[in-house]
Amino acid sequence: MANSILTPTAVTREALRILHQKLSFVGSINRQYDDSFAKTGGKIGDTLRIRLPNEYVVRTGRVLNVEDTQETSVSLQVATQRGVDTQFNSADLTLSIDDFSKRILEPAMSVLAASIEADALTMYRDVNQAVWNSGSALTLARVAQARTILQNSLAPLSDRTALLNTLDMQDIITSGSTLFNPNPEISKQYKEGFVGRQGGFDYMESTLLPNNTRGAANASYVCNTSTGITSGTATITLSAGSGSSAVGDIFTVDGVFRVHPETKLSTGILQQFVVTAAGTTAQAVSPTPITSGPRQNVTIVSPGASKAVIFLGTASGEDVTSLLYHKDAFTFATADLIMPKGVDFAAREVFDGISMRIVRAYDINNDNLPCRIDVLYGYKTLRASQAVRLHHN
């Protein structure tokens, strides 16, 4: 059959299909698309405001106790533009779509997808919940431990993913491959990296998960929980130790327990805090400790001085990273880039929340046809409580 001329729309759709297939992490989280960024005369800037769920306290007894609705939101900036620049000529466009994909689009989309995925995966450092077992292989028992954390955080049972690095996946396949069940719905999507389903998770594999290097904070730090923790303040004051923490470090404080998200009763489990800015005695953390009200997340038992502070992992040690999460723990948003005029070839398409633009122009000076492929995006951790980090090996 004779080849037909490929149109800008056909090329863009094929490129976007390949990109989508290769986005393992981004393809498994919340994706938002907003076409208002590129609207002439109606642009919204580069930031989306995303509301978080409201929370309330249950009344006991007949007397009315009206609560104010305390709405909270997070800002999602869509300002990162990544792309691949190549060139192809009119002869290339007479190829079949399959040949064109293999020769030009496949390698271009592979590197673009890897760059976007690696960027988005840095969100793991926002997650304050972790199962940390430095120097040991990952086991299904540790995955089950992480699942328990998600259960206690009331993460929905559906749309959960276990995204494992290659070493952790090797450990899991070696120890429990017979437990994987086929998932026809996922296989129909031809999603790269999909391995199987087990224990309520779709298991995916990624070579792009970054290793985690812990800060140098030592084991001597303590906290006076009477004065070092203030409800509603995102800084916890420590003393007696040495060495700086690093962004992404996780620690617990003796006597500071997480509460059930709905009943606000102590779970008897120490609250894990993640460091959001490197420090020594003043530790900026998430979540912000709140000891009362509808957004209470901790209770402090027997407040006082010299409460032990435990940083998870080994000081200055490096561990591989895997991530278990519900899709709404993170969000990835794309927006339409403007369509330039006076070019040889231009198209913009949206698929499954991802917007891509391809533009080709003619360089009369050099008799070339340069082409650019662009995605404008942003990402944000929405609900860190619906994700768990795994650090092993």
C-alpha positions in Angstrom: 0.0 0.0 0.0 1.3 3.4 -0.9 2.3 5.7 1.9 0.2 8.8 2.5 1.3 12.2 3.7 1.2 12.4 7.5 -0.6 15.4 8.8 0.5 17.6 11.8 -2.5 16.2 13.8 -1.5 12.6 13.0 2.1 13.2 14.0 1.2 14.9 17.3 -1.3 12.3 18.3 1.2 9.5 17.7 3.9 11.3 19.6 1.5 11.9 22.5 0.4 8.3 22.5 4.0 7.1 22.8 4.7 9.6 25.5 1.7 8.6 27.5 2.7 4.9 27.3 6.1 5.7 28.7 4.9 7.8 31.7 4.6 5.1 34.4 4.5 7.4 37.4 2.6 10.3 35.8 0.2 7.9 34.2 -0.7 6.5 37.6 -1.4 9.7 39.5 -4.1 12.4 39.3 -3.7 14.4 36.1 -5.3 17.8 35.5 -5.5 19.6 32.2 -6.4 23.3 32.0 -6.9 25.0 28.6 -7.2 28.5 30.2 -3.5 29.2 30.3 -3.2 29.9 26.6 -6.5 31.7 26.0 -6.1 35.1 24.5 -7.4 37.8 26.8 -8.3 35.2 29.5 -5.1 33.8 30.8 -4.9 32.8 34.5 -1.2 33.2 35.0 0.8 30.0 35.7 -0.8 28.9 39.0 -3.8 26.7 39.8 -5.5 26.7 43.2 -6.6 23.2 44.3 -8.9 22.8 47.2 -8.3 20.1 49.8 -11.1 18.2 51.5 -12.8 20.0 54.5 -12.6 18.4 57.9 -15.0 18.7 60.9 -15.3 17.6 64.6 -18.3 15.5 65.7 -20.5 17.0 68.4 -21.7 14.9 71.4 -25.1 15.7 72.9 -28.1 17.9 72.1 -26.5 21.3 72.2 -25.6 22.8 68.8 -21.9 23.5 68.2 -21.6 25.3 64.9 -18.1 25.0 63.3 -16.6 27.4 60.8 -15.6 25.7 57.6 -11.9 26.0 57.3 -11.1 25.6 53.7 -7.6 25.0 52.6 -5.9 24.8 49.3 -2.6 24.3 47.6 -1.0 26.1 44.7 0.1 24.2 41.7 2.4 26.1 39.4 2.4 25.0 35.8 5.6 26.6 34.6 8.1 23.9 33.6 8.5 23.5 29.9 10.4 20.5 28.5 10.8 19.4 25.0 12.8 17.6 22.3 14.2 19.4 19.3 14.7 17.5 16.1 14.2 18.0 12.4 12.5 16.0 9.7 11.7 16.8 6.1 8.8 16.4 3.7 10.2 13.0 2.7 10.0 11.7 6.2 6.3 12.6 6.3 5.6 10.2 3.4 6.5 7.3 5.7 3.8 5.1 7.2 2.9 6.2 10.8 4.6 3.0 12.1 7.9 3.7 10.3 7.8 7.3 11.3 7.2 6.4 15.0 10.1 4.0 15.1 12.6 6.3 13.4 11.7 9.6 14.9 9.0 9.7 17.5 10.0 6.7 19.6 13.5 7.8 20.5 12.4 11.5 21.0 9.5 10.5 23.3 11.6 8.1 25.3 14.0 10.8 26.4 11.2 13.4 27.0 9.2 10.9 29.1 12.3 10.0 31.2 13.0 13.7 31.8 9.5 14.5 32.9 9.2 11.3 35.0 12.5 11.9 36.8 11.4 15.5 37.6 8.0 14.5 38.9 9.4 11.7 41.1 11.2 14.2 43.2 7.9 14.5 45.0 8.8 11.4 47.0 10.7 13.8 49.4 7.3 15.4 50.3 6.1 12.1 51.8 6.4 11.9 55.6 5.4 8.2 56.0 8.0 5.6 55.4 9.1 2.0 56.0 12.8 2.1 56.4 15.0 -1.0 56.5 18.5 0.1 55.4 20.7 -2.7 54.1 18.0 -5.3 53.7 16.0 -6.7 50.8 12.5 -5.6 50.2 9.9 -8.3 51.2 6.1 -8.6 50.7 5.9 -8.3 54.5 7.4 -4.8 54.3 5.0 -3.9 51.5 2.2 -5.1 53.8 3.5 -2.9 56.5 3.3 0.1 54.1 -0.2 -1.0 53.2 -1.2 -0.8 56.8 0.0 2.8 57.0 -2.2 3.6 54.0 -5.1 1.9 55.6 -4.7 3.8 58.8 -4.5 7.0 56.8 -7.8 6.1 55.2 -6.4 6.1 51.6 -9.1 4.8 49.2 -8.7 1.1 48.3 -8.9 1.7 44.6 -6.2 3.1 42.3 -3.3 2.1 44.4 0.2 1.7 42.9 3.4 0.1 44.1 6.1 1.8 42.1 9.3 -0.1 42.7 12.9 0.5 41.7 14.6 -2.3 39.8 16.4 -3.8 42.8 13.2 -3.9 44.9 11.3 -5.4 42.0 13.9 -8.1 41.8 13.5 -8.9 45.5 9.7 -9.0 45.2 9.7 -11.2 42.1 12.2 -13.6 43.6 10.2 -13.9 46.8 6.6 -13.7 45.7 6.1 -13.7 41.9 3.5 -16.5 42.2 1.3 -14.1 44.1 0.8 -11.7 41.2 -2.5 -11.8 39.4 -3.2 -10.7 35.8 -4.9 -7.4 35.4 -6.6 -7.2 32.0 -7.6 -3.6 32.4 -4.1 -2.4 32.9 -2.7 -4.7 30.2 -5.1 -3.1 27.7 -3.4 0.2 28.3 0.0 -1.1 27.2 1.6 0.8 30.1 5.3 0.3 30.2 6.6 -1.0 33.5 3.5 -2.8 34.6 4.3 -6.1 36.2 1.2 -7.4 37.9 -1.3 -6.9 40.7 -1.0 -8.1 44.3 -2.4 -7.1 47.7 -4.5 -4.3 46.2 -1.6 -2.7 44.3 -0.8 -2.4 40.7 3.0 -3.2 40.7 5.0 -1.0 38.3 8.7 -0.8 37.8 10.8 2.3 37.2 14.5 2.9 36.7 14.0 6.6 37.4 13.3 6.5 41.1 16.1 8.5 42.8 18.2 7.1 45.6 17.7 8.8 48.9 20.7 10.3 50.8 19.9 11.0 54.4 21.3 14.0 56.2 24.0 13.9 58.9 21.8 14.5 61.9 22.9 12.2 64.7 21.0 10.2 67.2 21.6 12.6 70.1 18.9 15.1 69.3 16.0 15.5 71.8 12.9 17.7 72.0 11.1 19.5 74.8 7.6 18.8 73.6 6.2 21.4 76.0 8.0 24.2 74.2 9.5 22.8 71.1 6.2 21.9 69.4 3.5 24.5 68.9 0.2 23.6 67.4 -0.1 25.1 63.9 3.6 25.9 63.6 5.6 24.0 61.0 8.9 24.2 62.9 9.9 21.7 65.7 12.8 22.8 68.0 15.4 20.2 68.9 18.5 20.4 71.1 21.6 18.4 72.2 22.4 16.8 68.8 24.7 17.7 66.0 24.7 17.4 62.2 22.2 18.9 59.8 19.2 17.2 58.4 18.5 17.1 54.7 15.2 17.8 52.8 13.3 14.5 52.8 14.7 13.2 56.1 12.0 11.6 58.3 12.0 11.6 62.1 9.8 10.8 65.1 9.6 12.4 68.6 8.9 10.2 71.6 5.4 10.8 73.0 4.1 12.5 69.8 1.5 10.2 68.4 -0.6 10.4 65.2 -4.4 10.4 65.7 -7.1 8.7 63.7 -8.1 11.1 60.9 -11.8 11.0 61.8 -12.1 10.2 65.5 -9.0 12.2 66.5 -8.1 9.5 69.0 -4.5 8.5 69.5 -3.4 5.5 67.3 -0.5 4.7 69.6 1.8 5.1 66.6 4.5 7.8 66.6 3.9 10.5 64.1 6.4 10.7 61.3 7.6 14.1 60.2 9.4 14.9 57.0 12.0 17.7 56.9 11.1 20.4 54.3 14.2 22.6 54.8 17.6 21.4 56.0 18.4 22.4 59.6 19.8 21.5 63.0 17.9 22.6 66.1 15.1 24.3 64.1 13.5 21.6 61.9 10.9 22.8 59.3 8.5 19.9 58.9 5.4 18.5 57.3 2.8 17.8 58.3 2.4 20.8 60.5 1.6 19.4 64.0 -1.9 20.3 65.1 -3.1 19.2 68.5 -6.8 20.1 68.4 -9.7 21.0 66.2 -11.0 19.5 62.9 -7.5 19.2 61.4 -5.9 17.7 64.5 -3.2 15.2 63.4 -1.2 14.5 66.6 -1.6 14.2 70.3 1.3 14.8 72.8 1.4 12.4 75.7 3.3 13.5 78.8 4.9 16.6 77.3 8.2 17.6 78.7 12.0 17.8 78.1 14.5 15.4 76.6 12.1 13.4 74.5 14.1 11.1 72.1 14.2 12.1 68.5 14.8 9.3 66.0 15.9 10.1 62.4 15.0 7.1 60.2 17.9 5.5 58.3 21.6 5.9 58.7 23.3 9.3 59.0 24.6 10.3 55.5 23.6 6.8 54.3 22.1 6.2 50.8 19.2 3.9 50.2 17.1 3.0 47.1 13.6 4.4 47.0 10.3 2.9 46.1 6.8 4.4 46.5 3.4 3.1 47.4 0.5 5.5 46.8 -3.1 6.3 45.9 -3.4 8.2 42.7 -4.7 11.3 44.5 -1.6 11.6 46.6 0.1 13.5 43.8 -1.1 15.5 40.8 0.4 16.4 37.5 -1.0 19.1 35.4 -0.4 20.3 31.8 -1.6 23.4 30.0 -1.9 24.4 26.4 1.0 26.3 24.9 0.2 29.0 22.4 0.0 28.1 18.8 2.4 30.2 16.7 1.4 31.6 13.4 3.3 31.7 10.2 5.0 28.3 10.6 5.2 25.4 8.2 3.6 22.8 10.5 1.9 23.0 13.9 -0.6 21.0 16.0 -1.6 20.6 19.6 -3.4 17.6 21.1 -4.6 16.6 24.5 -4.8 12.9 25.7 -5.7 11.7 29.2 -4.8 15.1 30.8 -1.6 15.6 28.9 -1.2 18.5 26.4 1.5 18.4 23.8 2.4 20.8 21.0 4.5 20.2 17.9 5.8 23.1 15.7 7.9 22.8 12.6 9.3 25.8 10.7 11.4 26.3 7.6 15.0 27.7 8.1 15.6 29.4 4.7 19.2 30.2 5.6 20.2 26.6 6.1 17.5 24.8 4.1 16.4 22.9 7.2 13.1 22.1 8.8 13.7 22.2 12.6 10.9 20.8 14.7 10.2 21.3 18.4 8.0 19.1 20.6 6.9 20.7 23.9 5.0 19.9 27.1 4.2 22.6 29.7 3.6 21.1 33.1 3.6 21.3 36.9 3.2 18.8 39.7 2.3 18.9 43.4 2.0 16.6 46.4 -1.7 16.9 47.3 -2.2 14.4 50.1 1.1 13.0 51.5 -0.9 10.9 53.9 -1.9 8.7 50.9 1.6 7.7 50.1 4.4 5.7 51.8 8.1 5.6 51.0 10.1 2.4 51.0 13.8 2.6 51.6 15.7 -0.7 51.5 18.9 -2.5 50.3 
